Amino acid sequence: MWATILWILAVIIGITGVIRIFQKDILWGVILIVVALLVGPGGVSLFT
């Protein structure tokens, strides 16, 4: 249950980061992608 919610949250944050990079906002894009990797259950989750 929680893994699914974290995965969906990570995907949303990652997509937002990619959109920011395309909008020439490189710093926020990279920050959001790193946060998505930390939150996602496939990466290093902050909640475990």
trRosetta pair geometry for C-beta under 8 A, 3 or more apart (Angstrom, degrees):
i j d omega theta_ij theta_ji phi_ij phi_ji
1 4 6.1 -60 -157 30 23 108
1 5 6.8 16 152 -12 61 106
2 5 5.6 -55 -148 39 38 111
2 6 6.1 36 155 -17 70 106
2 47 7.5 -124 162 116 130 146
3 6 5.9 -55 -145 40 29 109
3 7 6.2 33 154 -24 64 108
3 41 4.4 44 -147 -81 84 170
4 7 5.6 -54 -146 34 29 113
4 8 6.4 28 156 -17 64 105
5 8 5.9 -55 -149 37 30 108
5 9 6.3 30 153 -18 64 109
6 9 5.6 -55 -145 40 32 113
6 10 6.1 35 155 -22 66 106
6 39 5.9 -156 -165 158 92 83
6 40 6.3 144 143 -130 94 31
6 41 4.9 104 91 -39 126 95
6 45 6.5 19 174 -129 155 121
6 47 6.9 -134 -96 32 140 136
7 10 5.7 -54 -147 35 29 112
7 11 6.5 31 153 -20 63 104
7 40 6.0 63 -115 -145 53 81
7 41 5.5 -51 -63 24 87 107
7 42 7.1 71 -112 -16 97 96
8 11 5.7 -52 -150 34 32 112
8 12 6.5 31 153 -18 65 105
9 12 5.8 -55 -149 36 31 110
9 13 6.3 27 155 -15 66 107
9 39 5.9 -88 107 143 111 138
9 40 7.9 -164 80 -84 78 62
10 13 5.8 -55 -144 40 31 109
10 14 6.0 32 156 -21 65 110
10 36 4.6 110 -164 -166 71 76
10 37 7.4 104 -156 -70 117 20
10 39 4.7 -174 -85 90 91 99
10 40 3.2 89 -134 -77 168 90
10 41 7.5 -142 -8 5 145 61
10 42 7.7 -166 99 29 163 93
10 43 7.5 167 -144 17 149 116
11 14 5.7 -56 -145 38 28 112
11 15 6.3 27 158 -18 65 106
11 36 7.4 115 -63 -156 14 122
11 40 7.7 95 -41 -101 59 115
12 15 6.0 -54 -146 36 28 108
12 16 6.4 30 153 -18 62 107
13 16 5.6 -56 -150 37 31 114
13 17 6.4 36 150 -23 64 105
13 32 5.5 -156 174 -176 83 89
13 33 7.9 166 131 -91 87 27
13 35 5.6 -99 166 98 143 103
13 36 4.0 -177 94 -82 107 94
13 39 6.5 77 29 39 153 142
14 17 5.5 -52 -151 33 33 115
14 18 6.6 32 153 -18 65 102
14 32 7.2 165 -101 136 27 91
14 33 5.8 65 -130 -121 70 66
14 36 3.7 143 -61 175 81 169
14 37 7.7 92 -89 -47 109 65
14 40 7.8 19 -40 -53 125 131
15 18 5.7 -51 -149 35 35 111
15 19 6.4 37 151 -19 65 104
16 19 5.7 -53 -148 36 32 113
16 20 6.4 37 151 -23 64 104
16 32 5.4 -108 96 177 95 152
17 20 5.6 -52 -149 32 32 114
17 21 6.6 34 152 -20 64 101
17 28 7.5 -152 -125 132 67 66
17 29 4.7 107 -176 -161 68 57
17 30 7.1 130 -166 -54 115 10
17 31 7.4 -158 -118 71 110 51
17 32 3.2 -167 -81 91 97 108
17 33 3.9 174 141 -50 158 74
17 35 7.8 171 -65 44 131 93
17 36 6.2 -115 -3 -8 138 130
18 21 5.7 -50 -152 31 35 112
18 22 6.6 32 151 -15 65 104
18 29 6.8 91 -89 -154 15 108
18 33 7.2 88 -53 -80 67 110
19 22 5.7 -56 -152 38 34 110
19 23 6.4 27 151 -14 66 109
19 29 7.7 -163 68 -110 42 102
20 23 5.6 -62 -148 42 33 108
20 25 4.4 -75 -178 77 87 109
20 26 7.9 163 131 -84 92 13
20 28 4.7 -108 -179 98 150 101
20 29 3.7 -168 91 -75 102 82
20 32 6.2 113 19 20 143 140
21 24 7.9 48 177 -73 33 16
21 25 7.1 -98 -80 67 26 61
21 26 6.0 55 -125 -112 73 55
21 29 3.5 128 -56 -168 78 165
21 30 7.4 91 -83 -46 107 64
21 33 8.0 17 -38 -34 126 128
22 29 8.0 135 4 -104 52 144
23 29 8.0 166 45 -62 84 119
25 28 4.7 -13 144 40 111 112
25 29 5.8 132 95 -28 74 96
26 29 5.6 -64 -148 38 28 115
26 30 6.2 24 161 -17 67 107
27 30 6.1 -59 -150 36 26 105
27 31 6.4 24 154 -17 63 109
28 31 5.5 -54 -144 39 34 113
28 32 6.1 33 158 -19 68 107
29 32 6.0 -58 -147 37 26 107
29 33 6.4 24 156 -17 63 108
30 33 5.8 -56 -147 37 31 110
30 34 6.3 31 155 -18 65 106
31 34 5.9 -58 -150 37 29 110
31 35 6.3 29 153 -18 65 107
32 35 5.6 -53 -146 38 33 112
32 36 6.3 38 153 -23 65 104
33 36 5.5 -50 -148 33 33 115
33 37 6.6 33 152 -18 64 102
34 37 5.7 -53 -151 35 33 111
34 38 6.5 30 151 -17 65 106
35 38 5.6 -57 -148 38 34 110
35 39 6.1 26 157 -16 69 110
36 39 6.0 -58 -139 40 29 105
36 40 6.0 35 162 -31 65 111
37 40 6.1 -47 -136 27 26 114
37 43 4.3 160 -179 -121 66 169
37 44 7.2 34 141 33 82 81
38 43 6.3 -85 -83 110 17 130
38 44 5.8 -32 -129 80 59 87
38 45 7.3 110 164 -125 51 24
38 46 5.4 44 153 -43 100 102
39 43 7.6 48 55 58 35 119
39 45 6.7 31 -172 -132 25 68
39 46 6.2 -28 -97 13 55 107
39 47 7.8 43 -145 -8 63 104
40 43 4.6 72 71 15 98 102
40 45 6.9 -115 88 -86 31 82
41 45 5.4 11 -107 -69 48 132
45 48 4.6 56 83 14 118 105
